[in-house]
């Protein structure tokens, strides 16, 4: 499983995504450590695409999900049915790209 790493500042405890050598919040230098982003997040917004260039299957969904208070990622969503803002998603990788798998019913995936 591939993880996304972010910088965590040892001084002010903020995170930076993508990782930064210096804290963008408090300005501390060389006080950041790499930590893995949680694999579960909350769907912030999405759209379902029904018209695409030739050869691209439709419909498909893309969206933004929050994986911490300070890190929002953009990616394709594996399922287009039953999506709703605020639902839990699992961060997975498909063809090297961040992809969101919706989670429903306390861990049961769609």
ABEGO torsion letter per residue (X at the ends): XBBBBBBBBAAAGBBBOBBBABBAAAGBBGABBBBBBBABBBBABBBBBABBBBGBBOBBBBBBBBABAABBBBBBBABABGBBBGBBBBBBBBGGBBBBBBBBGGGBBX
